Amino acid sequence: MKIATNPTNGEILDKKDPYRYGWREAIRTLSDGTEIVERTPLTLEDILHPQVGDYRMHSDEHERFCNYLYNVLSARLADEPDAVVLHDLRVAWAHPSLRAHGPDIAVIFNVRRHINWSTFSEAEEGTKPSLIIEIVSPSTRSVDVVKKVDHYARVGVPNYIIVDRFERRGVMVRELVGYRLTSDGYEELSPNADGWLWLDPVNLWLGLDGEDLVCYDESGEATLDYVGVTAARAAAEERAAAAEERIRQLEAELQRRIP
C-alpha cells in the first residue's frame, strides 16, 4: 500500500496561503489502491468548532501566553485533586444546539477522574469549565470576542477572560476583557487600578506588563512559571556568590591591615 501526502510540506508562505488558519487531513483511497492524505484548509468556523487532529496555526506570543497560564494555573491547583487545567483541548457541551469548542485554557473543578482526554465531554464527566481564557489572534479575533462570548454564556461558563490583541491606528494594542455569568447573561468585569482582572475560581489577578501576561497573587506578587523561577534562582545565586566574594575581599583586606 502506498501513501502519498498532498501537499508535502505544509508551510505557510504568506497571508494568501489557504492554510493560514491551519488544516485538517483525511485519507482517501484512489482507484489503484493508493491512499493519499488530503489536506483541507481550516475556516473560521473550524477554528470556532475544531475537530480532534486539526492542525491550527498559532503565533509565538500565543503559545508563550498559553504555556505560562497552563503552568501557573496547574501549580496553583496542584493540591486540589478534583481540579484540572486543559490547554487547547476540545470541550463538548451538554447544550443540545452547540458543538464543541477548543478553549486555549480551561479550568475545571469537580472532576471525577483524570484521563488522557482528546475531548472533554460535559455530559460524560458531569462538570464543565469554571474559567476559560482565550488568547486572541488578530486574524481570528471575531471568534473570541464575539461568537464565543455568546456561546460560552449559553453553555453556562461562569467566567470568561479574553486576552485581546488588535491593531488601532497602526499600533498593536493588548487589552484584558473579562465576563462573569449572571442570571441575565455575561456581565463585564471591572479591572482594578492597575488594569488587572480578578480570576475568582483560582484566586489570582491577571494583568499585562508590557508585552508579558502576568498572574499576581492576593498580595500583588507576580507568579512566576518554571522559566521565571529558574531565572530568579540563578539571579539569587549570582547575588549570593557576589556577596560571598565581597566578604572574602573584605576579610583579606583586614588581614593585610593587621600588623
N, C-alpha and C positions, 0 to 999 in steps of 0.2 A: 504494500500500500504506500503510495506517495502522498506526501503532504506538502503543499505549497502555501505560501503566505503572500497576500497581496493587499497593500504594499509591503515591502520587506523591511522598511526602516522605521516608520512612524515618527519621523522628525517633524517638528512644527517649524516651517520655514518662515512664514510671515502671517499677518492677520487675515490674509485672504485664503489661507490654508483651510480646507474644510474640516480639519481635525483640531481646530483651535480650542474647542471645549474638551476634546478627548475622543475616544472611540469605544465601540462595542464590537466584539468579534463573535462570529458564528461559523461553524463548519458546514460546508456544502459539498456534496458528492457529485462529481461530474459523470457523464455517461460512460467514460472509460474506467470508472472506479477510483479516479484520483480525488482525494479530498483536499479542498482548498479552504483556507481560513480567510473569510471575507471580513473586511473591516468597515463598519458603518460609522459615519461621523455622529457624535452626540449633538443633540439640540438643547435649547434652554429647558424644554420640557423634560428631557432626560436628566439634566442637572437637578431639576426640582424633584423628580421621581426616579432615582437611579435603580439600576439592577445590579445584582451581585456579579462581579467580574468587569464592570465598566472601568475603563482607564480614563481618569479625569485629570485635566491639566491644572496645576497649582503653581503659584509663584513661590520664590524662596521665602519672602516675608510671610506668606500664608502658612507655610509649613513650620516656620520658626515660631509663629504665634501659637499654632495648634500644639506643637511639641511642648512648648512652655506650659500652656494651660493643662495639657494632659498630665505632665509630670507633677506640677504643683498641686493640682486637684487630687490626683491619685495619692500623693503623700499626705495631703490634708485629711483624706478619708481612710487612710491605711488602717486605722483602729476600728473601723465600722465594717464588720463582715458582711452586712447586707447591702452595702453601697458599692457601686461600680461606676467607673468613668469610661465612656466609649468615645473613640475618635474615628470619624469618617466611616461609621458603620451604619448599615441600613436599619431603620426602625419602622416596623409595620404597626399601624394603629388598629385599634378595635373599632374605630369610626367606620361606618359602613360605606361612606362615599369618598373617602380619601385614601389614596395609595401611599405607599411607603416613601419616606424621606431619608436623606443621608446627612444628618447633622454633623458639623465639624466636631463639636464637643457636646456630649450628653451626659448629665449626671443623674443617676437613677438610684433610688433607695427602695428598701423592702424587696430586694432581690432574693429569691429563694435558693438559687443555685448559680454557680459561676461556671459557664461552659464556653467553648470556643465558638461564639456566635458568628454567623455570617449575616444573619438578620435577627434583630431583637424584636420579638413579637409581643406586643402588649397583651393580646388575648391569651397567649400561652403562658406568659410569665406572670400575669396578674398585676403588673405595675407598669408605669410609664415614666419618662424623664421628668424630674422636678425642675431641672435647669438645662436650657440649651443655649449654646453660644455659637454664633456663626461669624466667620471671618470673611468679610466682603471682598470679592474680586470685582474690579470695575466693569469687566466685560459681562458679568452675570449678576450685577447689583440688584436688578429688579426682582430676582428670585428671592433674595434675602430680606430686602427692605419693604417689599410689597406683598408678594404671594405668601411667603412663609409667616408673615405677621398674621394674616388671615387664617392660614391653615393651622398654625400652632395654637391659636386661640380656639379654633373649632375642635381640636382634639384634646384640649384641656391642659396644655403645658403651662404650669404655674408661673414660670419665669423664663423670659426670652431676652437675651442680650445680643446686640449686634455691634461688632467692631467694624464700623463703616469706613469706607475709603472711596473718595470720589474727587473729580477734578473741578475746581472752581476758579475761573478766570486764569486758566493755565497753570494753576498751582494745585498739587495733590494735597487733599485735606483728609485728616483722620478724625473720626468722632466716635464716641460711645453713645449708643441708644439702648435703653432698657425698657422692658414692659413687664408688668405684674398683672396676672389674671384676676379680674373681679367678676361679679355677677353680671356686669354689663359689657364684658369683654376686656381687652387689654387696656390698661392704664399706664401711661408713660411714666417712668421713674424720674425723679429729680436728683441730679448729681449733687455732691457736697461742694464745698467752696473750692476744692482742688479739681473738680470735674470728675471725681471718681463715682462709680456706681456700686451700691451695696449688693453683694450676691448672698441673699438671705440663706439659701439652703446650705452653703458652705462657710458662712460667717467670714467672708473676705470682701475687701474692697477691690475693685478693678479700675485701673487707671492707665492713662497714656503718659509716657515720659519721653518726649521727643519722638523718636521712631520706635520706641520699645513699648510693649504691652507689659504691665506690671500688676501683680496682685499684692495687696497690703493686708496685714492682719488688723485686728481690732485696735491696736495701739498706733497703727500707721507705719509699722516697719515693713519694708519691702520683703517679699517672699522670693527667695532665690530657687532656681532649679538646679539640677546637677552641675551644669556648666558654671552657673553663678557661684554655687557653693565651692566648687573646685578652685575657681579664680580667687574667691575670698580667702580660702585656706592658704593658697600659695602666697597671697599678699601678706597674710598674717605671719606666715613662716619667714618671709623675707624681712618683715619688720623686726621679728624676734631675733633673727640672725644679725641684723644690723645693730640692734641694741646690745647683743652679746659682744659683738666686735667693738662697740664703743666702750663698754665696760672693760674689756680686755686692754684697750688702748689706755684708758684712764689708770688702770692698775699698773700697767707698765710705766706710765709717766710718773706715778707716785713712787714706784720702786727706784727710778732713776734719781729722784729728788732726795731720797733718804741717804744720808752720808754713810 
